[in-house]
Amino acid sequence: LASIFTRSGGVYVYLKESYSPAVGFLWGWAMFWTMHSGIIAAIAVVFARYVAYFVPLTNVGVKAVAVSAILALSAINYRGVKHGSAVQALFTLGKLIAIVLVISVGFILGSQLPEHFVSPSSSSPVTVNNFFLAMIAGLFAFGGWHMVTYNAEETVNPKRTIPRALIIGTIIVTGCYIALNTVYLYVLPLDAVASSTRVAADAADAVLGFGGGAVLSALVIFSTFGALSGIILSGPRVYLSMARDGLVFHWLGTAHPRYRTPHHAIIMQAIWSSILVVTGTYRALFTRVIFTEWIFFGLMAIGLVILRRRPDVNRDYEMWGYPVVPVVFILSCFAIVISHVVSNPGEAVLGVSLVLIGLPVYYRWARKAAGKGQAS
């Protein structure tokens, strides 16, 4: 297990160690073409939409602002991990302080509203299938917890720092998201929450009156910009690790001679994410493939059980709840996946197909890498 805490690549390295290089490659393949780049595009568009609260923007203007944010943050991360991590730390601290204030003000003043905590005027019956379908969309907000492992080689004392960051970070983020959404549902009728494109601003307007939306819109701009910075920082380290293994173009694995960053991978990620923003295709790609991310998450938990049973794997510490917690997580992951397949079989097949297209690509690169190894 220590190898994933000392090498760049995170989930890619973990899946490769647990199963095979092919499984790790499929994760990296899906990351670049759909999942990770799609997340970057989606958050950049959210950032731009909230900028439009202050500056009227057409659809083209929103896309231009989103692409500009991607390119600007990619340039910062291009110049070094210290620059990127400093931006990330600054925005994270400011965001947490603002979130605590929003939660406090929302609950204090929200109780005075005549329509607070109002149920929807009409609702469909809640079924197990509907519950899991709703979870797919909701879990997007809780995603990204695994990205901290992508930068292991550039982390001080990674075997100690990364596990702590995963545990503490997940607890903090989950608490913030639950508390914020509780405030939204407390302040606004559920119908308004469901139909809103800027729910944070609408909730602030309801509590503070006109102008409250401006405060919350500024917070969302601040928050999404910081989130975008962290996601742009982490992804290229996976492509770097894949290039070192000979599974993608070798130049993606080169470090900048001065800044020591995977500069080619950063550039490629910025270009593709920007294309997804401009064309709008990230919506289709992301919704089709997001559920496949949970297939990989389930495989990760199974991989934990596999690795811990291997005699050659050192375990520096024990974790409370094993193996019950991983088993519950595995069952939850595949329940979400199965629910999506049952409800949207066509989209599910297409999403899995987009990932599996990477298999022939993997075998081609694997043969090429093997040939080079024999030649040397």
N, C-alpha and C positions, 0 to 999 in steps of 0.2 A: 504493500500500500504506500510505502514511503516514496516510490518512484513518481507518483502523481503529484506529490508535494514539492518535488525538486526539479521537475521538468516543465517547460512551457507546453501548453496544449490541453491540460485539464481533462475534460471528458473524453477527448480523442485518445489520449494516452491511457486513460482508465479502461475504455472499451477495448482498446487494442490489447492491453494486458489481460483483461478478463476473458475475452473471446478470441478475437483474431484481428489482424490489421485491416481486414475487409470491413468489419463492423465499425471500427474506428474511422475508416475512410468515409463510410456512408454518413456518419455524423458530420464530419467536416464538409463533405459534399453538400449536404442539406443545409448546413450552416451558411455557406457562402451564397448559394443560389436562392435560398428561400428564407430560412428561419432567422439567422442573425442579421443578414442584410435587410430582410423584411421588417424586422424589429426596428432597425436604425431608421428606415424610411418612414415607418408608422409613427414613431415618436417625433421625428423631425416635422412631420405634417401636423401633429398635435401642437407642437411648439409654434409653428407658423400660424395656426388657426387662432391661438391665443394672442399672438402678436397683432393679428387682425382686429382684436378688440380695441386696440389703441390706434392703429393705422388701417384705414379701410383698404382691403386687398381683394382683387379679383381672384378667381381660381388659379390663374397663371401667376399672380403675385404670391399666393400662398405657396405654390410649388417653388418659386424662385427663392423665397425666404428659407424654406426647408432645405433646399440644396445648398444655399449659402451657409447655413448652420453646419451641415455635414462637412463641407469643404473647410470651413474655418477650424472646426475641432479636429479634423484629420490633420491639418497643418500643424496644430499645437502638438498633437501626439507624434507627428513626424519628427519633431525637434527633440524628443526625448521623453522617457517615461516619467521623469521628475516633473516636467511641465504638465503632462497630462494628469498625473496623480495629484499635483498641487491644485489644479483647477477642480478636480473631482472632490478633494477634501474640503475646499472652500465652499463649494455649492452644496455639499452634503450637510455641513454644519449649519449653514444658513437656512437650508430647507427644513431641518429638524426643528430649529427654533421657531420658524414660521408655522409649521404644522401644529406644534403644541399650542400656539396662540390661537390658531384657527379652531382647533378642537374646543378649547376653553371658551372662547367667545360664542361659538356655535351652540353649545349646550346651555350657556348662561342666558343668552338673548333669545335663543330659539324657542324656549318654553313660553315666551310671551306672544308668539305668533298664533293667530286664530286657527290656521289650517295646518299646524305642524303635526307630523306623524299621521298623515291621512292615508288610508288604504286606497288602492286603485278602484276606480268606478266599476270596472269589470275585470275579471281575471279568469284565465283558463285553469282547469284543475291541475294541481301539482302531482306529477307522476315521477317515478324513479328515473325514467328516460329523460324527461324534461329537466330534472334536477342536474343530471350529469351533463346535459347539453349546455345548461347555464354555467356549469363549472368550467367548461372549456374556455368560454370567454372571460370569466372571472380570473382564471388561473394565469392569464396573460399578465395581469397586474402584479402577480406574485412571482413572476419568472425572473430569471437573471441571477438567482442565488448561486448558481454553479460557475458563473463567469469569473469569480475571484480566483479560481484555480488555473485560469489560462496564463497568468503572469507569474507562475511560480519561480522561474529562474531569476526574476527581477525583484523578488520579495526577500526581505531580511528574515532569516531563520524561518523558512517556509513551513517546515514540519510542525512548528509551534504556532506560527502566525495564521496560516490558512485555516486550520480547523477552528480556531477561536473566531476568526472573521466570519466563517460560515455559520457558526452557532449564534453568535451575538448579532450579526447582521440580519440573519433570518428572523430572529425574535423581534428586533426593532422594526424591520420593514413590515412584518405581518401585523404588529400592533398598530403601526401608523395607518396602514391601509384599512384595517377593520374600524379603527376609531374615526377616520375621515368619512368612510362610507356610512357609518352610523350617524354622523352629523348630517350628511346629505339627506338620509332617509328621515331623520328627525325633523329637519327644517322644511323639506319640500314634500309635497304629495308624491306618491310612488309613480303616478302617471307622468309627472313633470320630470322626475329623475330618469325615467325610461326614454323619454323623447328628447332630452336635452343633449346638445352637442358641446356645451360648456357648462357642465353641471356645477363645477366649483364656483364659477362666476355667478350663476343663477342662485345658488345657495347664499352667497355673500350679499347679493342684492336683496334677497328676502330678509336677511337678518339686519343688515346695516342700511338698507335703503339704497337709493341711487348713488353710485360711487363705490359701493362695496364690491361690485363685480370687478372693478378696476384693480382693487387690492388683491383679490384672489387670482385674477388673470396674471398679474405680475408674479405671484407666487408660483403659478403653474409654469409660466415661462422660465422662471428661475429653476424650478424642479426638473422640467423636461430637458433643459439645456445641460444640467448636471448629469442626468441619467444618460443622455446621449453621449456625453464625454466619456463616461465609464464604459459604455458598450463599444464605442469606437476604439477605445484603448485596448480592450481585451481580445476582440476577434482575431486580429492579425497574428497573434501568438499561436493560434491553432494552425493557421496556414503555414507559419514558420516551421512548426514541428512536423507537419506533413511533408514539407519540402525536404527537410533533413532526412526523412525516411525514403526519399525518392519517389513519392506518390503524387507529386505535382511538380510544376516547373521549378527547377533548382533555384532560379533567381528570386523566387518568392521566399526562399530561406536565407537570403543574404541580409546582413545587417549594414546599416549606413556607416561608412567609415568614420564619420565624426560623431553622429548622434547615437549610434549603436542601437537603432530601432529597426524593426522589419519594414523598411520604408516602401519597398515594392508592394508588399501585402497591404499596407495602409492605403496606398494609392489605388490599388485594384478594388479594395472594399469601398472606398469613397466613390469611385466611378460607378460601380454596379448599384450601390445604394441610391445614388443620384438618379440613375436611369430608372430605377423602380419608382422613385418619387415622380419624375417627369411623366412617365407613361401611365402611372396609376396602377400598374400590374401587381404591385406589392399586396394590394387588397386580396386579389384572387389567389396569389401564391401563398400568402400568409394564412388565409383561412383554410386552404386545402391541406397545408402541411403542418399547421400548428399542432394538430392532434398527434402527428407522428413523433413530435418531440416527446410526448408522453410515453410512446413505445420505447424510446431510448432511455427515458428516466426509469421505466420499469426494468429494462435490461441492466441499467446501472445498479439498481438495488439487488437484482439477482447476482450480478457480478461481485457485489460485496460478499455475498454468501460463498460464492465460488472461490474468491481469493482467500478468504479467511480459512478455508479448508485445505489450502495448499500448504504443504510442509515447508516450502522455501520462502514463505512470506513472513516477515517479522511484524509483530503487532506491538507497538510501543505502549498502547494503553487500551483499556476496555471501556466500552460505552454502555451505559445503563439502557435496558430495553431490548437488547439483542437476544434472539432474532425476531421478537414479536414486532417491533417497530418496522424493520425492513419488509416483513411479510405483509403488514397492513398497507404499507406504501405501495408494494407491488400490486396487491389486489385493487387498490384505489386507481392506480395508473391504468390498468387494463380494463377496469370497469368503465372508465372515461372513454377509452379507445373503442371498446365494443359498443357503447351507447352511440358514439358518433357513426360507427359503421352501420348500425341498424337504422339510424335515422337518415343518414345521407350516404348510402352505399356508393353512388357515383362519385361524389366528391372524395370519399375515403379512398376508393381505388385510384383515382387520379393523383391524390396526394402521395400515396405509397409509391405509385409508379414514378413520380418525380424523383423520389429518393432512390429507388431501385435502378433507375437509369445509370446511376453512378457505378453499378457493379461492373459492367463491361469496361468502363473507364478505369476502374481500379485494377482489373486484371491486366489491362494493357500496360499501365504504369508499373505494376508489380513485375511483369516479365521484363520490362525495360530496365528496372532497377537490378533484377537478378542477372541480366546479361552484362551490365556494367560491373557487377561484383565478380563474375567469372572472368571477365576480361582483365580486371586488375589483379 
